[in-house]
Amino acid sequence: MTVSTRCITHPRWVKWQPIHRVAAVIQPIDKTDQRYGSDANMEEKGIFEGLKVLDCASFIAAPAAATVLSDFGADVIKIEPPGSGDPYRNLPHLPGYPHSEHNFAWMLESRNKKSLALDLSKPEGQAVLHKLAAEADVFITNFPPAVRARLGITHDHLAPHNERLKGRGSQQAWF
C-alpha cells in the first residue's frame, strides 16, 4: 500500500480522513466551520447557558457529569460538607500519591463550578439546599440511598420544591 502526503499551508485547520484504516491524509477544512475544538471561541456562550445545576456528589462520575455541563455553559454549584469539603480535595494527601503542591485531580473536577459548604445533616443546611433545588434544572448526586434519606436529598424530599426534578437512572440522579 502506498500513502501519499501533500503540503498544507495552514496545518492547524485540518481534520483526519482515514484511508484503508491504516493511515490518514490530512485535508484542509473550512475555517468558518466552528464545530472543531481548535476553532471554538471560548468567549461564546455555551449551549447550556442558563442551566442551573446542583452537584451534590463526590468522586469521579457524578461530579464529572456536572463538570461537563459546566464546560458547556451551565451554572454549577458544588455542595460540599463544611470543614474539609469534598473528600476528593484531600486525594493527594492519601498514602501512595505523589507529593505535589497542587491537587490536579480536584482542579480538573471542580473547574467552572461555584462551591457552597452546607451541613446537610442539619435542618438549616437542608433548608438552604431545598431553596437552591427550587430553582435548579438538574440535581446530581451519587450518594447511596440511605445517605440520601439521612441528608434529605431523596426525590421525595426535593420534588415538592421543584416539580421539574424527575428521578433517572438506577441510582436516581435528578434531571
Protein Blocks (a to p, Z undefined) as FASTA:
>chain_A
ZZdddddfblmlccdddehhlaccdddddfklmkbfklpcfkbccfkgoiacdddbeehj
lmmmmmmmmmnopacdddddehjlpfklmmmmpghiacdfbdfklmmmmgoiacddddfk
bmklmmmmmmmmmmpmbdcdfbdfklmmmnopafklmmmmomkbccedjkopaZZ
